[in-house]
Amino acid sequence: VIHSAVALVAGRADRLARERVEAAGLLERVTQRLEEISAYLEGARTDRRSVLADADRLNEAVSTQVRELSVEVEESTDLGALKLSVGTRLEAITTQVGEFRELEQRRYTEYQQSADHMGARLAQLEQQACDLRRTLDDERRRARVDALTGIANRAAFDERFGQELARCSRGG
């Protein structure tokens, strides 16, 4: 009987040790995922600053073209030369806006891919957290029940006793 009790205790200790190692591994994976999320957010912040800088450059380029066009309109005496100048300036503005749009489209595509990747990673993290909660709930339940008899043990009694005392205090 003693040998079987020792074997039962040893088996339980081995299982707890394995579960602790699994939990540590899970926590390590969660930490890695959180670091990935942090890097993603930092990248998004950097991208946003880059977008603002590019928009400022586009704004400045268009403003410069418009200012120079205004000067040419005021100084021009030849309608043909003015038409040519206006056409050239509008073409330059159109090119600059087109380049900006292409850059924004590439950024959007990269952002969408990154967001999809992060969404998948978050789903994995949520699943792992759910698994960990389930494992912890199982461990709590097993910690309150005697493995041999299946009857609630002293820890379960103490917990329930505390709950009942609190309920009694609330209810008077």
C-alpha positions in Angstrom: 0.0 0.0 0.0 2.8 2.4 0.9 4.6 1.7 -2.4 1.4 2.5 -4.4 0.9 5.7 -2.4 4.6 6.7 -3.1 4.1 5.8 -6.8 0.9 7.9 -6.8 2.6 10.9 -5.2 5.7 10.6 -7.5 3.4 10.4 -10.5 1.6 13.5 -9.4 4.9 15.3 -8.8 6.2 14.4 -12.2 2.9 15.6 -13.9 3.1 18.9 -12.0 6.7 19.4 -13.0 5.8 18.7 -16.7 2.9 21.1 -16.5 5.1 23.8 -15.0 7.6 23.4 -17.8 4.7 23.6 -20.3 3.4 26.7 -18.6 6.9 28.3 -18.6 7.1 27.6 -22.4 3.7 29.0 -23.0 4.6 32.2 -21.1 7.8 32.5 -23.1 5.7 32.3 -26.4 3.3 34.8 -25.0 6.2 37.2 -24.2 7.6 36.7 -27.7 4.1 37.5 -29.2 3.8 40.6 -27.0 7.3 41.8 -28.2 6.1 41.2 -31.8 3.0 43.4 -31.1 5.2 46.1 -29.6 7.5 46.0 -32.7 4.4 46.2 -34.9 3.1 49.2 -33.1 6.4 51.0 -33.2 6.6 50.2 -37.0 3.1 51.6 -37.5 4.1 54.8 -35.6 7.2 55.2 -37.8 5.2 54.6 -40.9 2.7 57.3 -39.8 5.5 59.8 -39.3 6.8 58.8 -42.8 3.4 59.4 -44.3 3.1 62.8 -42.7 6.6 63.7 -44.0 5.8 62.6 -47.5 2.5 64.5 -47.4 4.4 67.6 -46.3 6.8 67.2 -49.2 4.0 66.8 -51.7 2.2 69.9 -50.3 5.4 71.9 -50.5 6.1 70.7 -54.1 2.6 71.6 -55.2 2.7 74.9 -53.4 6.0 75.7 -55.1 4.5 74.9 -58.6 1.5 77.0 -57.9 3.6 80.0 -56.7 5.9 79.8 -59.7 2.8 79.5 -62.0 1.3 82.6 -60.4 4.5 84.5 -61.0 4.6 83.4 -64.6 0.9 84.3 -65.1 1.6 87.9 -63.8 4.8 88.3 -65.8 3.7 86.6 -69.0 2.7 88.7 -72.0 2.6 85.8 -74.5 -0.5 83.6 -74.3 1.2 80.7 -76.1 4.1 80.7 -73.7 1.7 80.9 -70.8 -0.3 77.9 -72.0 2.9 75.9 -72.3 4.0 76.9 -68.8 0.6 76.1 -67.3 0.6 72.7 -69.0 4.2 71.9 -67.9 3.4 72.9 -64.3 0.1 70.9 -64.2 2.0 67.9 -65.6 4.6 68.2 -62.9 1.9 68.4 -60.2 0.1 65.4 -61.7 3.3 63.4 -61.7 4.1 64.3 -58.1 0.6 63.4 -56.9 0.7 60.1 -58.9 4.0 59.2 -57.2 2.6 60.1 -53.8 -0.5 57.9 -54.5 1.7 55.0 -55.6 3.8 55.3 -52.5 0.6 55.4 -50.4 -0.8 52.3 -52.2 2.4 50.4 -51.4 2.3 51.5 -47.8 -1.3 50.5 -47.5 -0.6 47.0 -49.0 2.3 46.5 -46.6 0.2 47.7 -43.7 -2.6 45.4 -44.7 -0.3 42.4 -44.9 1.3 43.3 -41.5 -2.2 43.8 -39.9 -3.3 40.4 -41.3 -0.2 38.8 -39.9 -0.7 40.5 -36.5 -4.4 39.4 -36.5 -3.3 35.8 -37.0 -0.7 36.1 -34.3 -3.2 37.6 -31.9 -5.7 34.8 -32.6 -2.9 32.3 -31.8 -2.1 34.2 -28.6 -5.8 34.2 -27.6 -6.0 30.5 -28.2 -2.9 29.9 -26.1 -4.2 32.1 -23.3 -7.5 30.2 -23.4 -5.6 26.9 -23.2 -3.6 28.1 -20.3 -6.7 29.3 -18.4 -8.2 25.9 -19.0 -5.1 24.1 -17.7 -5.0 26.4 -14.7 -8.7 25.7 -13.9 -8.0 22.0 -14.2 -5.0 22.3 -11.9 -7.1 24.3 -9.3 -9.8 21.7 -9.4 -7.2 18.9 -9.0 -5.6 20.7 -6.1 -8.9 20.7 -4.3 -9.8 17.1 -4.8 -8.0 14.0 -3.3 -6.6 12.0 -6.2 -7.2 8.7 -4.5 -10.8 9.2 -3.3 -12.1 11.9 -5.5 -13.4 13.8 -2.4 -12.8 17.5 -1.7 -9.7 18.0 0.4 -8.8 20.5 3.1 -7.9 23.2 0.6 -11.3 23.0 -0.9 -12.9 23.0 2.5 -10.9 26.1 3.5 -11.8 27.9 0.3 -15.5 27.1 0.7 -15.5 28.0 4.3 -14.0 31.4 3.5 -16.7 31.9 0.8 -19.5 31.1 3.2 -18.1 33.4 5.9 -18.0 36.2 3.4 -21.5 35.5 2.3 -22.7 35.4 5.9 -21.0 38.7 6.6 -22.7 40.3 3.6 -26.1 38.9 4.4 -25.9 39.6 8.1 
